[in-house]
């Protein structure tokens, strides 16, 4: 029974902890900050070490380093101080990272709040190249074979001794090479895998204080269902699972 509980606990930790799906904001961002006096634009260079964020803000007035920022999942918080009429004004920015964009609110000390947004520098020019890459990734025969494959959103059900545990996954199938995310209402982790014939293999790896925790999931693709699913959690045991494709 103890082993079974550890198995369930490990899997719940895997899909629940936002840190395992940590967003990376490292790099240059073009920031628009809406202040009570109007909109200001600047460039911010973020450095990230796990959940800690620091960096440099660049504006026409010069460069201003900052530290003490944090990121939890996709929630970013950072701040800096600027001199105003001989006093220091603390500005705190809270935002949600969504791919190459950030949006949120800014607090200007005791003088009110505003909105701010950001986009990765050069994101617009990089997008066409990224979109073109899949076209050359697989031979025509493989692309035809996976025209449907595992593409799409799936409702997942894990069977545990304590009852059924619902989860979900969104998968991109590129010639049998699977990528995507796996999670629940509590968080997401990256997913990789493969589809060979109707044999599905999915792999999830999370970094924990005790080291990597790996979950290997296998099953059989049967139209819009996955059957005969087994989820092996390294060193802890096995669960049964199944899935159904979400109809669009």
Secondary structure as the mmCIF struct_conf table of DSSP 4:
data_model
#
loop_
_struct_conf.conf_type_id
_struct_conf.id
_struct_conf.beg_label_comp_id
_struct_conf.beg_label_asym_id
_struct_conf.beg_label_seq_id
_struct_conf.end_label_comp_id
_struct_conf.end_label_asym_id
_struct_conf.end_label_seq_id
HELX_RH_AL_P HELX_RH_AL_P1 UNK A 2 UNK A 16
HELX_RH_3T_P HELX_RH_3T_P1 UNK A 18 UNK A 21
STRN STRN1 UNK A 27 UNK A 35
TURN_TY1_P TURN_TY1_P1 UNK A 36 UNK A 37
STRN STRN2 UNK A 38 UNK A 49
TURN_TY1_P TURN_TY1_P2 UNK A 50 UNK A 51
STRN STRN3 UNK A 52 UNK A 59
TURN_TY1_P TURN_TY1_P3 UNK A 60 UNK A 61
STRN STRN4 UNK A 62 UNK A 72
TURN_TY1_P TURN_TY1_P4 UNK A 73 UNK A 74
STRN STRN5 UNK A 75 UNK A 84
TURN_TY1_P TURN_TY1_P5 UNK A 85 UNK A 86
STRN STRN6 UNK A 87 UNK A 98
TURN_TY1_P TURN_TY1_P6 UNK A 99 UNK A 100
STRN STRN7 UNK A 101 UNK A 108
TURN_TY1_P TURN_TY1_P7 UNK A 109 UNK A 110
BEND BEND1 UNK A 111 UNK A 111
STRN STRN8 UNK A 113 UNK A 120
TURN_TY1_P TURN_TY1_P8 UNK A 121 UNK A 122
HELX_RH_AL_P HELX_RH_AL_P2 UNK A 123 UNK A 133
HELX_RH_3T_P HELX_RH_3T_P2 UNK A 134 UNK A 136
TURN_TY1_P TURN_TY1_P9 UNK A 137 UNK A 137
BEND BEND2 UNK A 138 UNK A 138
HELX_RH_AL_P HELX_RH_AL_P3 UNK A 140 UNK A 145
TURN_TY1_P TURN_TY1_P10 UNK A 146 UNK A 146
BEND BEND3 UNK A 147 UNK A 148
TURN_TY1_P TURN_TY1_P11 UNK A 149 UNK A 150
STRN STRN9 UNK A 152 UNK A 160
TURN_TY1_P TURN_TY1_P12 UNK A 161 UNK A 162
STRN STRN10 UNK A 163 UNK A 174
TURN_TY1_P TURN_TY1_P13 UNK A 175 UNK A 176
STRN STRN11 UNK A 177 UNK A 184
TURN_TY1_P TURN_TY1_P14 UNK A 185 UNK A 186
STRN STRN12 UNK A 187 UNK A 196
TURN_TY1_P TURN_TY1_P15 UNK A 197 UNK A 198
STRN STRN13 UNK A 199 UNK A 208
TURN_TY1_P TURN_TY1_P16 UNK A 209 UNK A 210
STRN STRN14 UNK A 211 UNK A 222
TURN_TY1_P TURN_TY1_P17 UNK A 223 UNK A 224
STRN STRN15 UNK A 225 UNK A 233
TURN_TY1_P TURN_TY1_P18 UNK A 234 UNK A 236
STRN STRN16 UNK A 237 UNK A 245
HELX_LH_PP_P HELX_LH_PP_P1 UNK A 246 UNK A 247
#
